Amino acid sequence: MAETPTYLSICRDIRAGRPAPVYLLHGEEGFYIDALAKEFEAMVPEAERDFDLTVLYAPELSSPLDAVTACKRYPMFGQRQVVILKEAQNGGANFLNALASYAAQPAPTTVLCICCRGQQARGADFLKAMRGGNGIVFESKKLNDRSVATAVSEFIKERGLSVDPKALVMLCDFVGTDLSRIYNEVGKLTITLGKGAMVTPEAVERNIGISKDYNNFEFLSAIANGNEAKALTILSYFKANPKNNPVQVIAVVLFNFFANLLTAYYAPDRSERGLMAELGFRSPYQLKDIKAGMQHYGPWEAIEIISLIRRFDAASKGNGSRLAPFDLLLDLTLHILHPLGQKGVKI
């Protein structure tokens, strides 16, 4: 079975001079599609782009066959020309299906990149032809909390750096699921540290501005280990720096942890490998807090805490409470550290 194409695998093929004849880039996450379109443009030397690079916009074409005509031209200078067809999502299934015959038998001297930014491509005939003509279909999916660590580590690796597990968690916590922000922050580290360097917690603190001792990762670790003194100390730092530590983000971090903890309790295989597969973790390091949490919170306590976090989230947005957000967070933290639950219940 052929390997599913990824952003990095497509980049490697382009840079190695072994592109496929036709690419379809589609999906909700526009960042990867835009970044790959730039990679295709870079295939053509700047001095030759007026002749061997054609950028078309689907809504401006009188017919989809205009794109086919452009693809069948011969390159003027190099061995191949590049045609980029943008905004193809606006043409719908019929537009793409009109390109099916070309996708089945593409010109050997042309690389065609079709961009459907923001949505999945439609057109069964075209997609079938892509498979028959050795085309590459790449779906750019929105990141979620489980996939952000993979994306950050891939960006770091692509830039020639390695990363300490704690530093990776700090970065993921800071950048969230915004791919553009991930790319920019990793870019800062590349410029400062240089290729071959290790991204450490100290480097993240120094260059990104995240405290290595007072951050969501350390706060969560204190909660997981039942360390009340440390949790309250970090909470005081958060309260003094509210702009960099919004309570809604902290609530999401807590909710995800206890949801994962509950998932871990009911996992059919609670070995390290089984839990990593169940939770979508890539590194055993990510299980550290989960294992600690399972020593301090039972499943019924986790259920109670999830309910408390939901109520906190509503109250922090002004629903049913006039308390300041960090007073609400302090109350939530104390309730988490001292839940009622049913401590005797085992899973």
Secondary structure by P-SEA (a helix, b strand, c coil): ccccccaaaaaaaaaacccccbbbbbcccaaaaaaaaaaaaaccccccccccbbbbbcccccccaaaaaaaacccccccbbbbbbcccccccaaaaaaaccccccccccbbbbbbbccbbbbbaaaaaaaaaabbbbbbbccccccaaaaaaaaaaaaacccccaaaaaaaaaaccccaaaaaaaaaaaaaaccccccccaaaaaacccccccccaaaaaaaaaacaaaaaaaaaaaaaaccccccaaaaaaaaaaaaaaaaaaaacccccaaaaaaaacccccccaaaaaaaaacccaaaaaaaaaaaaaaaaaaacccccccaaaaaaaaaaaaacccccccccc
